[in-house]
Amino acid sequence: MSEPITHIEVRGGNVNNLKNIDVDIPLNQFVAISGPSGSGKSSLAMGILYAEGSRRYLEALSTYTRRRISQSNKSQVQSVKHIPSALALRQRPSVPSERSTVGSLTEAFNVIRLIFSRLGSPVCPNGHRIDPTIQIAQAMDRPGDKMGMITCPTCGVQFMATSAEDFSFNSTGACPDCQGLGVVRELDESKLIGDENLTIDEASLLRGTFPAETSCPN
């Protein structure tokens, strides 16, 4: 009886900065590849493991399917044994804007807004708080003018329930003072005029004056 396979065997890897490297990588475990910049971490992970794992998987598909999928070239490696099919999640760093938060970048904020709009307790214009029900959640999904319209069981008034957009600091739920940025920008008049004794032609106005930022109280 043959021994169970426990490692991926890489022999003679020569991708980019890798120089004839031999390495055994455990199977069925979380494995992290670490090292200084330029040591060949990405070359091992993407240039050998992912490239060979995906290439061999695609070779098992039909010719019709392979024509519609971009394939990697064979890696510069002597041999790779016991490698399973590979899937790579590529990092695509983006430049965050001033409105970006952990919640917006991970899209967790979208789920939280939806939870508050569907499971929250709306308050009617007369101040009566309504317990969340399945009817309120269904009202948020109605088409046309009836979308979001609910009736207060206490006073009978009809009103628009709070939608997911009303909880967004990038949409209708933004603070009217800071527009959801958390800071209020105002011109500092004391810094606008450098010397009141000079005329405009004599450069009494300071150039490059930027608005002063103060924390939004809301």
Secondary structure, DSSP 8 states (H G I E B T S, - for coil): ------EEEEEEE-STT--SEEEEEESSS------STTSSHHIIIIIIIIHHHHHHHHHTS-HHHHTTS------SEEEEES---------------TT--HHHHHTHHHHHHHHHHHHS--B-TTS-B----HHHHHHTT--GGGTTEEE-TTT--EEE---GGGG-TTTTTS-TTTTTSSEEEE--HHHHBS-TTS-TTTT-B-TT---EEEE---
